[in-house]
Amino acid sequence: MAHIRIIIVNGRLYTEKYKQVFQTRDVVTIWGILQLLRLYPGKLPDLDLMIECGDKPVIKKHDYHGPNPSIPPPLFHYCGDESSFDIVLPDWSFWGWPEVNIKPWEELKEEIKEGNRRIKWKNREPYAYWKGNSKLGAARHDLIKCNASDGHDWKARIFGMEWHEVKKQGFKSSDLASQCTYRYKIYVEGVSWSVSQKYILACDSMTLIVKPRFYDFFTRSLLPLIHYWPINENNKCGSIKFAVEWGNKYTDKAQEIGKGGSKFVQENLAMEYVYDYTFHLLNEYAKLLKYKPTIPQGAVETCSETLVCSVRGQKRRFLKHSMVKSPADSLTCVLPPSYERSALSGFLERKENLTKQVILWEGSERSSI
C-alpha cells in the first residue's frame, strides 16, 4: 500500500519508490525528514518507514478484526479517521506546494499575519468565504448550493476553482495572504482532509468548519467556540447563514473566536514544533521495531543537496527556502505524558458540549421563525 519507503541508517537517508505519486508529494515528504536530520543531527535512531502519499487513510480497522485478527501493518500517512490505523505524519505542504504556488508554511504564515493587519476584522466583508476545487468530494459539491442566488442569500460567497484553472493560472488569482478580507472563512473537506485548514485558521476570520470526518496531526486539539464555529453537515447553508448572522450580531465574540484559531496555528504550528512532533513520533516508533534496519538492495541514498539539484524553478526555490540552515542549539520540546483516560474523556466531553451549544442556538433560531 505504501508509495515510498524511507530507511535511515547511521544518520543517512535512503529511499525506495513503489508507486507513482500525485505531483511531488513524495519528494517533499522525503525533504521534510531530511531537514529533521539536519536540525537534530545524530539524534534520530535507525528507522524503516513505509509512507502512503494519497488522500485517504488505507489501513482499515475492519480488516483486522474478527475471531483471528491479524496485526495491522504500520503505515505513515498525512491523515486518519476513526475507521483507520494510519499513523499520522505532517503533510508535505509544510515545506511548500510548488505546483499550486503555495509557499513553505514558515514563510507563508508570516505573510498571512501581515495580511491580517491590512484590514481590521470589523471592516472586512460580513460574509463567509470559500474558494477551492468544488468537485473534490460530496461535501464541497453540496457547499456550492450555499452561494447567493436570486431570491435567497445564505451569507456565503463560494468560488469554485478546478485543477485545469490552477494549471493555467498557477493559483496567481488565489494568493492566500490576500484572502483575509472576509469576517468568516469556511473549511470543508474534499476527498478527505485538506491541507487548507491551517491557512484558513491563520486568517483571523472566524473559521466555519463543516463537521470533518478526517484529522491530521494537530486538528483534534481544536475546540468549537474557542478556535472555530462548527457547521452542521446536513444543513450547511442554514448553518452557515446562522453563524454569519450570529457573528455580525456579536462581533466581539466572533472576532475572539477568529483570533483564537489564528493564534493556535501561528503559535502551535511553528515549524520548530512540527519538527519536534515528527522527531518524537519517529523516536517512539523506533522503540517498537523488533529488528535493526538495514539498507535494502536497490535503495538510493538521498541528501538535501542532491534533492535540491534534482529539481528546477519554483520547486528548487521552495526547497531552498525551507532548508534547515544549521542544527538546533537546544533539545527538542519535552514529550508530554499520554492522556489519562479521565482527562481525555473530559476534553472530548467539553468538545461535544460546545458543539451541542451551537446546535441548541441554531434550533432555537429556527423555532422562532
N, C-alpha and C positions, 0 to 999 in steps of 0.2 A: 504493500500500500504506500510505502514511502516514495517520495520523489528523489530525495538525496540522502546520503549518509555522510556524516561528519565524524572523523576519528581524530582524537587529539592524543598524541604520544610524546612525552617529554617536552611539552610546550609547543610542539609543531602540529600544524593542522593539515589533514589530508581529506580528500573528498572523493565520493563516487556518485555518479548521476544515474538514476534508474529510468526516469520518465521525463518527457518534455514538460516544462513548467510555463505557466502563463507569464508573459513578459520576462522580467529579470528578478522575480521573487527569490529564486534560489541563490542567485549571485549576491543580492543584497543581504539575504539572511546569513550567508557564509561571511560576508563582510562584517556584519554586526558581531559575530562571535570572534572574528579576527581582532576587532577593536577591543573586545573584552580581554583578549590575551595580551594586547599592548598596554591596557590600563592596569592589569594585575599580572605582570609577567612572573612566571614560575609559581603562581598561586593556584591555578586550576589543575585538578588531578587528571589523569588519563581518562579519556571518555570515548564512548562509542554511541553515537546518536542517530536515530532514524527520524527524518523530518518530512512531514506532508505539507505541501505548499498550496493546496487548493483552498476553496472557500469553506466547505462543510467538514465538521468532525466525521471521522470514518470508523473509529473503533467503537462499535455499538454494544451497549451493555447487554442487550437481549441475546447477543451471540455467545455470551459467556455465562449464561445462567442455565439452570436445569439440574437434573439429577447427577450428571457427571460434567460439571463445568470445567472448561479449560482456562488457562491463565491468559488474560489479555496481553497482547504484545505492547511494550512501552513505545508509544509513538508521539513525537512532539508536533504540535500544530499551533496555529495562531488563535484558535478559539475553541470553546467547548460548549456543551449544553448538558442538561440533566440526564440525557439518554446516552451519553458517550463517556469513554475513558481517556480521550485525548489529553495529553499533558500540555498545558498552555504556555506558550513561549511568546515574548513580544514580537509583533509582526514587523515585516521588512520596512514599513513606511517611516519608522523612527529614523532611518538613515536616508530617507528620501524616496520619492516615487517619480523617477525621471520621465517615464512615459506620459504622465499627465501633469508634469511641471510642478509637482508638489515637493517643496524643499525639505531637507532634513529637519526633523522636529525641533531641535535646539535653535536653529536659525528661524524657523517659521513661527514658533510660539512667541519669539521676541517681536516679530513683525506684526503678529495679531495683537499683542499687547500694545504696540504703538498705534495700531488701527483702532483699538478701543478708545484711545484718547481723542480721536478726531471728532467723534460725535458723542455728546453726552447721551446717556441712556434715555432720558425723557425727551430728547429731541429726535430720537430715531423713529422710523416708520412704525406705527402702532399695530403691526400685523405679524403673523407667523410666517417665516420664510423657509423654503426648502428648495435646493437645486441638486439634481443628480440624475442618474440613469433610472427612469421610471419603469423600464422593462425588466429590471432585476428583482424578481420576487412579487408575489401577490400583494403584499402589504404596500409596496410602492405604487403598484398599478392602481390599487384602491385609493391611495392618497391623492392621486390626480383629480379624483372626483370632488375634492375639497376646495378646488380653485374657485375663485369668484366667477359667477355666471349670471346670465340675465335673470333678474328676479331674486337672486339669493347671494349673500356674501358670508362665507364661513370664516371670514377674518384671516384667511390664509392666502399666501402668494406662492404658488408652486411653479417651478420652472424645470421642465424635463430636459435632459441632455443625454444623447445617445453616443455610443463609442465612435461611430463614424464622424460625429461632430468633434469629438475630443481629438481624434487623429488629425483632422483637418485644421483645427484651431490650436491644438496643443494646450487646451484649457486656458488660453490667454484671456478669455472672457469670464474666467472663473477664479480669479485671484482671491485666495481665501482670506488674506489680510484685509481686503477691501469689502468683504461681505458682512461686516459687523455693523450694518446700517438699519437693522430691524430690532425691535424690542424682544422678539421671540424667534427662536430657531428650532426647527423640527429635526429630530433624529428618528429615522426609520430604517429597519434592517432591509437588506437586499436579498440575495440568495441565502446569506447567513448574516453574521455580524459585519459591520462596516468599519474601516479604519477612520471614517469621517467623524466618529463620535468625539474624539479628543479635540478636533478642530472646531466643532460646533460648540462644545462646552467652553472652549477658551475665549469665546466672543463676548463675555459679559452679558449677553442676552439670556433671558430665561429660556432654558432648553426644555422643549416639549418632547418627551421620549415616548414613542409608541411602544407599548409593552413588548420588551425584547424576549426572544427565546434563547439567544446565544450570549455568551460572555467572553471577554478577553481577560488579560491578566489583572486588570485594575477595576473593571466596571462593577463588580459585585460589592465594592465598598461604597458605591454611590447611594445616597438616601433621598427619597422623594421629599419635596418641600424644603430640603436643605441644599441639594445640588441640582435638582431638576423638578419638572412637573410631569406626573405620569398621565399618559393619554390612553383612553380606552380603545383597545384594538378593534373592538366590534362596533364602535360608534365614533370613528376617527373624526369625522367632520364636526359633529356636535360637540365632541370633547375638546377639540382644538378651539372652536368658537367660544366655548365656556372659559377655557384657560386664558384666552386673549382678553375677553371682556372682564374677567376677574382681575387680571394683571393691570389693565387700564384703569380699573377702579381702585385697586390697592397698589399703586405704583411703587411705593417704598418697599413693600414686601416682595413684589415681583422683581424689583431691582436687586434686592438682597439675595434672592434665590439665584438669579443670574450670576451675581458676584461669587456666590458660594461654589457654583460649578466651575467657574473660571479659576478661582483660587485653587481649587482641588487639583486641576490638571497643570496649572502653572507651577505649583509647588511640589506636588507629589509625583509628577511625571517629568521632573528634571532628569536629564539623561544620566546623571550620576546614580539616580535611584533605579532607572531602567537597567543599567548595567549591574547594580548591586542585586536587584531581584534575579536577574539571569545568573549571576555568579552563585548566589545561594541555591537557586533551583538546580543548577548543574552539579554543585557540590553534594547536595542531598541525593540526587540521582546516582552519582558516582558511588556513594556508600552502599547502594543496593546491588551493584554489579558483582557477580559471582565468578568473574574471570578477569584476566588482565587484558585490556585492549591491545591489539597488535595491528600493524599496518597491513591491510589486505592487499593481495596481489591486484595490480591494476589501479589502485588508488593514486590520486595525483596530489602532490604536496602543493598547498596554496598559501601565499603570504600576501600581505597588504599591497606591497609594491607591484607584484606580478598581476594582481587583480586590477589595480588602477591602470596598468599598462595594457590590459586586455580590452578596455572599453574606450569609447571616444565621446566627445561633445558633452552634452548635459549629464550623461551617466558618469563620466570621469569627473566632472566638476562637483557633482553631489558627493561622490566618494571622497574626493579631496577635502571638501568642506566638513564632512562628518568623521574624518580620520582623527583618532586619538593621537595627540601630538607628543605626549610624554606620560610615563607611568604616574599613577596616583601617588600623592605624597602622604596619604593616610590609608588606613584599613577600610574595608567595606563597612557599611552600617551594620549594626548587630541584628542578626535574625531574631525577630520576636518569637516568643513561645507560641505553640499551637493554641488555638482557641480551646478553652474548656467548653464542654457541652452546654453548660448553662449560659455562658457568655455568648456563644454563637446563637443559641436559641433566642436569647434576649435581643440580639441585634436583628435577627430575621423577623422577630415579632414586631419590633419597632418599625421596620421597613413595611411590613404588611399593614400595620395600623395607620401609618401615614398615608399609604395608598388608599385604604378604606375611607379615610377622612375626605380625600378628594372625591371619591365615588359618592359619598353622602352629600357633599356640596352640590355636585352635578345633579344628583337625584332630586334634591330639594328645589333646585332651579327649574328642572323640567316639570315638577309637580305644580309649580306656582304659575306656569304659563297657561 
